[in-house]
Amino acid sequence: MQQTVPPAAPDPSTPGAAPPAAPSPAAEPGKVVARASNVTRLVIAAAVVAAVVLTIFCAQNTQAATVKFLGFSWPGAPLFVVILASVGLGIVIGGVFVWLRLARYSAQRRILGRHQRRP
């Protein structure tokens, strides 16, 4: 992508010359301008697509399903609720195991760091 250089501002001492324009926000020192990166745009686009697909999934799977677990029965639950609840529960359980593993790894590194600092 080729950038063009803006024309030089006219000399303010010239009669009839317009006053110089205010600097752009990015040109002001110390000012941060927030811009969405391509990764952010990609994540937002993926989230929108996922939301549309999930909405279509929920709309097409409204038939009743009977859930039986450990002697409990829930007749007439919509199928999409059963599937989404199962996926959500799997994500939570998986997240707990990942968190426990990271906690153990962190504790091991902390202990190793203490042993290395001793004279």
C-alpha positions as CSV (number, residue, x, y, z in Angstrom):
1,M,0.0,0.0,0.0
2,Q,1.5,3.3,-1.1
3,Q,1.1,6.3,1.1
4,T,0.9,9.8,-0.4
5,V,2.6,12.8,1.2
6,P,0.2,15.7,1.8
7,P,1.1,19.0,0.1
8,A,3.2,21.4,2.1
9,A,1.2,24.1,3.9
10,P,1.3,27.5,2.4
11,D,3.6,30.1,4.0
12,P,1.5,32.0,6.6
13,S,3.3,35.2,5.8
14,T,1.9,35.2,2.2
15,P,-1.1,37.5,1.9
16,G,-4.4,35.7,1.5
17,A,-3.0,32.4,2.8
18,A,-5.2,30.3,4.9
19,P,-4.2,29.6,8.5
20,P,-2.5,26.2,9.0
21,A,-4.9,23.3,9.8
22,A,-4.9,21.8,13.3
23,P,-2.8,18.7,13.6
24,S,-4.5,15.4,13.4
25,P,-5.1,13.5,16.7
26,A,-2.4,11.0,15.8
27,A,0.1,13.8,15.3
28,E,-0.3,15.2,18.8
29,P,2.4,13.8,21.1
30,G,1.2,11.7,24.0
31,K,-2.2,11.0,22.5
32,V,-3.2,7.4,21.8
33,V,-5.6,6.7,19.0
34,A,-7.4,3.4,19.3
35,R,-7.7,1.5,16.0
36,A,-9.1,-2.0,15.5
37,S,-6.5,-4.4,14.2
38,N,-7.1,-7.0,11.6
39,V,-7.1,-9.7,14.3
40,T,-9.8,-7.8,16.3
41,R,-11.9,-7.5,13.1
42,L,-11.5,-11.2,12.4
43,V,-12.5,-12.2,16.0
44,I,-15.6,-9.9,15.7
45,A,-16.5,-11.4,12.4
46,A,-16.1,-15.0,13.7
47,A,-18.3,-14.1,16.7
48,V,-21.0,-12.8,14.5
49,V,-20.9,-15.9,12.3
50,A,-21.0,-18.1,15.4
51,A,-24.0,-16.2,16.8
52,V,-25.9,-16.6,13.5
53,V,-25.1,-20.3,13.3
54,L,-26.1,-20.8,16.9
55,T,-29.4,-19.0,16.4
56,I,-30.2,-21.2,13.3
57,F,-29.2,-24.3,15.3
58,C,-31.6,-23.3,18.2
59,A,-34.4,-22.5,15.8
60,Q,-34.2,-25.8,14.0
61,N,-33.8,-28.1,17.1
62,T,-36.9,-27.2,19.2
63,Q,-38.3,-30.8,19.4
64,A,-38.8,-32.2,22.9
65,A,-36.2,-34.6,24.3
66,T,-36.4,-36.6,27.6
67,V,-33.2,-36.4,29.7
68,K,-32.6,-39.2,32.2
69,F,-29.6,-39.0,34.6
70,L,-29.0,-40.8,37.9
71,G,-32.6,-41.5,38.4
72,F,-33.7,-38.0,37.6
73,S,-35.9,-37.4,34.6
74,W,-36.6,-34.2,32.7
75,P,-39.3,-34.9,30.1
76,G,-40.0,-32.4,27.3
77,A,-36.8,-30.4,27.4
78,P,-36.0,-28.7,24.1
79,L,-33.2,-30.5,22.3
80,F,-31.1,-27.4,21.8
81,V,-31.2,-26.7,25.5
82,V,-29.9,-30.2,26.2
83,I,-27.1,-30.0,23.7
84,L,-26.0,-26.4,24.7
85,A,-26.1,-27.4,28.4
86,S,-23.9,-30.4,27.7
87,V,-21.4,-28.3,25.7
88,G,-21.4,-25.6,28.4
89,L,-20.8,-28.2,31.2
90,G,-18.0,-29.8,29.1
91,I,-16.3,-26.4,28.7
92,V,-16.6,-25.7,32.5
93,I,-15.2,-29.1,33.5
94,G,-12.4,-28.9,30.9
95,G,-11.6,-25.4,32.1
96,V,-11.3,-26.6,35.7
97,F,-8.9,-29.3,34.8
98,V,-6.8,-26.9,32.8
99,W,-6.8,-24.4,35.7
100,L,-5.7,-27.2,38.1
101,R,-2.9,-28.2,35.8
102,L,-1.7,-24.6,35.4
103,A,-1.8,-24.1,39.2
104,R,0.3,-27.2,39.8
105,Y,2.8,-26.1,37.1
106,S,3.0,-22.6,38.7
107,A,3.6,-24.1,42.1
108,Q,6.4,-26.3,40.7
109,R,8.1,-23.3,39.1
110,R,7.8,-21.3,42.3
111,I,9.4,-24.1,44.3
112,L,12.2,-24.5,41.7
113,G,12.8,-20.7,41.7
114,R,13.2,-20.8,45.5
115,H,15.8,-23.6,45.3
116,Q,17.8,-21.8,42.6
117,R,18.0,-18.6,44.6
118,R,19.5,-20.2,47.8
119,P,23.3,-19.8,48.1
